[in-house]
Amino acid sequence: MTDLKKTPDQLRSARWFAPDDLRAFGHRSRAMQMGYAPEEWKGRPVIAILNTWSDAQPCHMHFKSRVDDVKRGILMAGGFPMELPALSLSESFLKPTTMLYRNLLAMDAEELLRGHPVDGVVLMGGCDKTTPALLLGATSMNIPAIYLPAGPMLRGNWKGKMLGSGSDAWKYWDERRAGKISDKDWVDVEAGIARSYGTCMTMGTASTMTAIAESIGMTLPGASSIPAADAGHIRMASECGRRIVEMVWEDLTPKKIQTRKAFENAIVVAMAMGCSTNAIIHLIAQARRAGQDIGLDDFEIASRKVPVIANVRPSGDKYLMEDFFYAGGLPGLMSRIENHLHLDVMTVTGKTLGENIAGAEVYNDDVIRTVKDPIYAEGALAVLKGNLAPDGCVIKPSACERRFLKHTGPALVFDDYPSMKKAIEDPDLDVSADHVLILRNAGPQGGPGMPEWGMLPIPAKLVKQGVRDMVRLSDARMSGTSYGACILHVSPESYIGGPLALVQNGDRITLDVAARSINLDVPEAELAKRRAEWKQPETRFERGYGWMFTRHIKQANEGCDFDFLETGFGAPVGEPSIY
Ligand code: FES
């Protein structure tokens, strides 16, 4: 039985519907204009459903009908559903990069909730940036919220081989560049790599961020692992609808769930999952919105003690999210790392995390390993610092060739993606497998929007020689489905004059993951000279959203939120006036 903390007259929506005044008359008459009798909404929680469906969003294709399952649950529990379309942010179609728009969706979500007569919200997302963006908005708004993950798509298939989103695109693209895949086979790979609606089914950013949402306590238990095409996903959607109505009566807000301990749990789970590097940026931003001081050091601490136990590509070598679900999903994984988790934290179920995962089992020890038999003994991510990245950068050691964990090589520098793309195909490019490929002006401001360019292509000349990994360094991000010795998120970024801007071709760069260091072997006097001569690249935007983005975006180590959206920027925004 729900522990009632609110009465109908205390509902937020009652401000719109209950008063005997002209404005409330307008609200009630307009509800009736839509065909709703007072009995359908009077005294009932109004539940927003923020739906990120669109015709340009293949990962959320099923949301067009799945929203009806959410509504069914809301109605069944005595609520009144109100679907509000939100920015869709398709990772594959939206250019130049969805990261340019994560904060725009976060603002969209927050203001949609603030401006409408709603008491709680079901957040429907899953494709990479939609998860953090919706959660950022809901965190700032702080009305009861539950996250409904889109769920991973089915495994890819080509000629009986299992195909993984992203990871196999990069892999077979290199094979094609090496002349080993025919035109026909390439079209067949295109047709087989994304076989159903749902999010990327590798442990990319989508699977990472939905798992994080669950481990923070913002989804129903096990919700993030259910494949989009599984009937269980429909049942979960309906349950989200039922549960959010109870959460409104219980006044169970994100603030009561998103404690520091909850974020520490999320970091631990991210490490055990072999998470996407993007997790760092989004989690820092979300924690700051929740008023929790989480930074790169928290990831570094967890990374040292939590092994990667999810054998899911790209950190793992074989399995995909569908296998992970059959093996016990996230509750199964969390049961294996219980001693690293705070089990007493509250979740959207109204129960603790410990209660939610009690009795969880693992059904396949190869897919979800034990901590004694991990994929990678240390955590998925390592934070490096040094004169090249004073505010830090990130590498995913579990997804790169081990020999690169300690490496010194000469720099080969590119100032932008087009010139890099052209040079990389040059058969006479002066490059060896020991080089460190550098792409700069690809950070939050420089990209703009910090595109996922960090997995720089291996030069064609080396691909033909059989080289498939080398050290790559940038202030960009990389897709969670990517792999290789890619050092990312170099902060501060080169576009604003960070040390990466000072590197020249042939400079020696030393990477030592065990020592967590990255350094440019150039004397400080020479660097000072280069710094004095450095000129900032041309302005990216003269007007519009991009102009605002450039002025307010924070660096990667600070979560790339807009400064004015951070919780500490000013006093909380109040409820809208109704006159
Ligand atoms: Fe949508 Fe990967 S493209 S989750």
Residues whose N, C-alpha, C, O or C-beta is under 5 A from the ligand:
A	BS01	FES	C59 E91 S92 G126 C127 D128 T199 C200 A206
